[in-house]
Amino acid sequence: MRSDIRAILEQAGTQPDEALDIAEVALALAASDQPKADLAPYRRHLEQLCTDLAALRQPSADAAAQAAALREVLAVRYGYVGDVDTYDDQQNANLIRVIDRRKGLPVALAILYLHVARSLAWEITGLSFPGHFLLRLDCGAQRVILDPFHGGMTRTTADMRDLLKVMLGAEAELTADHYAPVGNRAVLLRLQNNVKVRHLRSGALEPALAALRTMQLLSPDDPLLIREAGLLQARSGQVGAAIGSLEQFLDSGTGAGLDQRLLHEAALLLQQLRSRLN
């Protein structure tokens, strides 16, 4: 990984959630997989998106008008839309390629909406909604749910209920938790987790580990990421590294209120790995 990209990610790992520049960090995540990428044109594009939205701003705009302005800039003017045809394409979780191709995963597109809306200090956040990333735009007492994957369309409660049942099954019910906001770090981790998962599905353990390492730079004290690193290192034959990660997980996770089953499984695996070295 380039030193400048690592520096961005390491700094992000030390910053409070509200201080994270979500689009800049997402570009750094993308560049961690493209060492020759020049980020300057992508930064200029992000600035242009913000400039275009500012030109449409109405002083008395309500939530619906704000949503319409976001759709006009991102979906209509620049053609950003979800990749329906090749959803599992690795490029859909890489913000550089999303900007190049004007299509991507819901969470990748949502980062553009978040960045642009916040340039005007609009109240917008990602939602803790399973399987399909959505956005919540608040303006005073008004609230609009946006779907960046489908051209920034507004989602009703009925739409969200239907989406939930598609994702989790017919018995799933919409609750207040599905409207709960998620922070910048969680959004970025969700983005990069898509990269990791796609590598794992193709059996590419080393690229999956590389993606996981970037996630650890963003959230260095997350015991579950430390545990996952140990598991992947063990699978890829990196016994010494796996032992170190699992020892760190057990040290950090014991007092973190984690599921005791996870701690027990990690301890058993650690014992097995140590026995290989004897």
N, C-alpha and C positions, 0 to 999 in steps of 0.2 A: 504494500500500500504506500502511495506517495506520502511524504512527510507532511505536506500542507493539508492533505485530506485527513490524515490521522489526527493532526492538530485540531481541526474543526470538530471531529467526533469526540476527541478526548475532552475538549473544552465543553462540549455539549453535555458530557457525562458529569461535569461538575456544576453545571448551571441549574438554578431553580426552574421548574417546569414553565412558568410564565415568561421566563426570559429567553426561551429557545426560539430561534428563528427557524420555523418549521420547514420552510421551503429551502433555505440555505443548507440545513442539515440533510434534508432529503436529497439535494444535489450531491452532497458529499458522500452519502450512502451509495448513490448511483455511480459516482466516480471511483469508489473503492473497488468496483468491478470493471472499470474502464480506465486504466492507469494513464492513458494518453489523452483523456478527455479535457477539452478546454472549457471551463465553466463560464467564461466571460459572456459568450453569446446567450447562454441560458439565463444568466443573471439579467442581461439586458431585456430579454423577452419577459421575464417576470416583472421588471419595472414598467415595461410597455403595457402589460395587462393592467397594472395598477393605474397608470396614466389614463388608459381608456375608460376604466370604471369611474375615475374621478370626473371625467368629462360628462358622464351621464348622471352624476349625482344631483339629486333634488333635495334642497334643504329640509323640506317637510316630508321626505319619503317615509312611508310606513314599511312594515316588514315585507308585505307583498311587493311593493315597488323595489325594495332592495333585492329581493329574490329575482325579480324580472330583470334588473340591471345586471346581476351576476350571470343570468342565463344569456342575456344579449351579448355580453363580452366573451364569455368562455365557450358557450355552446354554439351560438349563432355566428359571431364574428370570427372566432378562431377554430370552431369546429370540434371542440373537445367533447368526446363521447366515450362510452364504455366499449371495450372490445368484446363484442358478442361472439364473433366468429372464431377467434383464437384466444379465448379467455385465459387458458393456462400457459400462454406464451410468456417466457421469462421476462421479456421486454416490458410487459404490462405493469411490473412492479419496480421498474427503474425509471426515475423521473426524467432523466436525460432522454431516454428513448420514448417516454410518454410525450414529452414536448416535441420531439422529432416527428412522431407518428400521429400526434393529436388524439391518442386513444390509450386506454389503460384500464387498470382495476379501479373499483370504487374508491379505495383508500388513497390511491395515487392521485386520482382526479380531485378528491376532496382536499388534498393538500394545496392544490392550486386555488380552490375556492376559499379556503381558510386564509391563505396568504393575501389574496386580492381583497377580500372583504375587510380584513384587519388593517389594511393600508388606509382605510377610511374610518378606522376605529369602530366598525360595526361589531355587534355582539354575535359571534358565531362560534360554534363548537362542534366537535364530532360527537356522535352518540354511541353508547354502549349497546349496539344492536348487532346480533349475531349474524355472521355470514354475508351481510350486505351493508357496507358502510354508508351511513347517512349523516346529514348535518342538521343542526338546529340553529335557526336564525331568529334572534330575539330583538324586538324593537319596542321598548316600553312594555305594555301589557300584551302585545301581539307576538305570536310565535308561528314560524313556518318551518316545516321539515322539508329539506331539499335532498334530492337523489342525484348526485353528480354523475353517476353511471348512465342515467337516462336523461342526459341533457339538462340537468339542473331542475327537473320537473318537481312540482310540489307534491308531497305525499300526504294523504289524509290518514286519519286513524284507521279507517277500513283498509286502506292500502297497506299500512304497516302490519295490521293483523294478518292479512293475506300473505305478505312476505314472510312473516314469522312462521306461519304454518308450512310454507314451502321449505323453509330452512330447517325447522325442528320437528315437523310432523303435525298432523291434524289436531292433536290434543294440546298443542302449545297455545298459551294465552298471553296477550299483550299486557304488560304491567308497567308501573311507573319506572322500574329499573331500566326498561328499554329506552327511556327518554333521558337517562342519566348521562351527564357529560363525561367525556374522556379527555385527559390532558394531552399536551403536545407529545410528551415522551411516549405515551401509550400508542398514539397514532403512528409515530415513527417506528416503534417496535412492531406494530401490526403490519406496516408496510414491508419491513425487512424480513419479518417472519414468512411472508409470502415467497420471498426469494429463497429462503432456507427450505421451505416445504417443497417447492418445485424441484430443487436439487435433490432432495431426499427421494422424491417420487421417481426420479430418473436414476437413482443409485449412485449419485455423485457425492460421495461423503466429504471429500476435501473442499469443494466449493460450498457445501452446506456448512461445514465448520467455519469457513472464512466468513460466511454471512452471519453465523452465530457470534463470531468474534466482534464484528461491528456492532451487533446488538449489545454485547457486553461493554463495549466502549461507551455506549449511550446510557447504560444502566449497570455500572460496574459492581454494585452491591446486591444485585438481584440474585437471591440464592437459587431460584428455579433455573435461571440461565446458566449458573455455575454447574448445577446438576446436569443440565442437558449437555453442556460441554463435556463433562466427564463421560456421559453415556456415548456420545458420538466419538470421542477419542478412543474409548474402549472398542467400539465397533470397527474403527479404522486401524486398530493395532497399535495405537500410541499409548502403551501401557503406563509408562512413567508419567506422561501428561494427565492421563485419566486418573491415576492415583492422586496426583496433586489436586485436581479439580474436585474429586469426590471428598478428599480430606477437607478442602476449603468449604464445600457444601455442608458437610456435617458440622463443622465449626460454626458456620454462619447460620445454619438452619435450625440448630437445636433450640435456640431461644426465640425463634421467629414465628412460632405458632403454626408451623407447617404440619401437614398430614404425617402422622407417625409412620404410616406405611411407606411413604417416600424415603424417610430417614432410614428405616429398617432395610429397605431394598438397596439403598446406596451403601449401607454398611456391609451387607452381604457381598455385593459386587466388589467393594473395596478389598474385602478379605480374599476373594477369589483372585483378584489381580495381584495382590501382594504375594500370594502363593506361587504365582508364575515366576516371580523373581527369585524365589528361594531355591 
